[in-house]
Amino acid sequence: MTILLKQHDYNEIIFFSQKKLPNEACGLLAGNIDGEIKSIKKVYYLTNLDQSPQHFSMDPQEQFAAIKEIRSMGWVLLGNFHSHPSSPSRPSQEDIHLAFDADACYLILSLQDKGNPVLKGFQIIENVVTEKVILMQF
């Protein structure tokens, strides 16, 4: 699986996540699938109900509204993103434990080094983590 992400969306994910510090930020990713390529068409920025630097829970009402729009646009839910305010861009044990969708892509943005945000993509199948390529579209 390769993930296509627009440069604008990448920048917005960083901006949104920095605004939510010291807590984790989170959201959904929607778009199209063509073979092994997942093209992100829209990022949905959601409320982290946990308001925590180590955990996130997405607001269910915001999730339902996003899913409704995703379906109306003819897109599919590709996965989600969240930030790690003070740890590396890799799934935590909790992230792995909560990864129920083997087809989802999980983007994790590390803000550990404030001047150098790091975004990585993962697929998690039965507790096995595989890093995926993120290609930027300009």
FENKABEL-V766474 format. One record per pair of residues at least 4 apart in sequence whose ideal C-beta (glycine too) atoms are under 8 Angstrom apart, sorted by the first residue. I is the first residue (numbers start at 1). J is the second residue. Records with the same first field share a line. If there is no record, write none. Layout:
I=J, J
This chain:
1=36, 37, 38, 105, 123, 132
2=36, 37, 38, 132, 133, 134, 135
3=38, 40, 78, 105, 107, 121, 132, 133, 134, 135
4=31, 37, 38, 39, 40, 134, 135, 137
5=9, 10, 40, 107, 134, 135, 136, 137
6=10, 40, 136, 137, 138
7=11, 136, 137, 138
8=12
9=13, 40, 42, 43
10=14, 119, 136
11=15
12=16, 43, 45
13=17, 25, 27, 43, 81, 107, 109, 119
14=18, 109, 117, 119
15=19
16=20, 25, 27, 45
17=21, 25, 83, 109, 111, 117
18=111, 117
19=25
20=24, 25, 48, 83
21=85, 111
22=53, 85, 86
23=48, 50, 51, 52, 53, 85
24=48, 50, 52, 53, 54, 55, 56, 82, 83, 84, 85
25=45, 48, 56, 81, 82, 83, 109
26=46, 48, 56, 58, 80, 81, 82, 83
27=43, 44, 45, 46, 58, 80, 81, 82
28=43, 44, 46, 58, 63, 66, 67, 70, 77, 79, 80, 81
29=40, 42, 43, 44, 77, 78, 79, 80, 81, 105, 107
30=40, 41, 42, 43, 44, 66, 69, 70, 73, 75, 76, 77, 78
31=38, 39, 40, 41, 42, 75, 76, 78
32=38, 39, 41, 75, 76
33=37, 38, 39, 76, 78
34=39
38=78, 79, 105
40=78
41=73, 75
42=70, 73, 75
43=81
44=62, 66, 69
46=58, 59, 62, 63, 66
47=58, 59, 62
48=52, 56, 57, 58, 82
49=56, 57, 58, 59
50=55, 56, 57
52=56
53=85, 86
54=92, 94
55=94
56=82
58=62, 63, 80
59=63
60=64
61=65
62=66
63=67
64=68
65=69
66=70
67=71, 77
68=72
69=73
70=75, 76, 77
71=75
77=104
78=104, 105
79=101, 104, 105, 106, 107
80=104, 106, 107
81=106, 107, 108, 109
82=95, 107, 108, 109
83=108, 109, 110, 111
84=88, 89, 92, 108, 109, 110, 111, 112
85=111, 112
86=111, 112
87=92, 110, 112
88=110, 112, 118
89=108, 109, 110, 118, 119, 120
90=108, 120, 122, 129
91=95, 96, 99, 106, 108, 122, 124, 129
92=96
93=97
94=98
95=99, 106, 108, 124
96=124, 127, 129
97=127
99=104, 106, 124
102=123, 124, 125, 126
104=123, 124
105=121, 122, 123, 132
106=121, 122, 123, 124
107=119, 120, 121, 122, 134
108=119, 120, 121, 122
109=117, 118, 119
110=117, 118, 119, 120
111=117
112=118
113=117, 118
119=134
120=131, 134
121=131, 132, 133, 134
122=129, 130, 131, 132
123=129, 130, 132
124=128, 129, 130
125=130
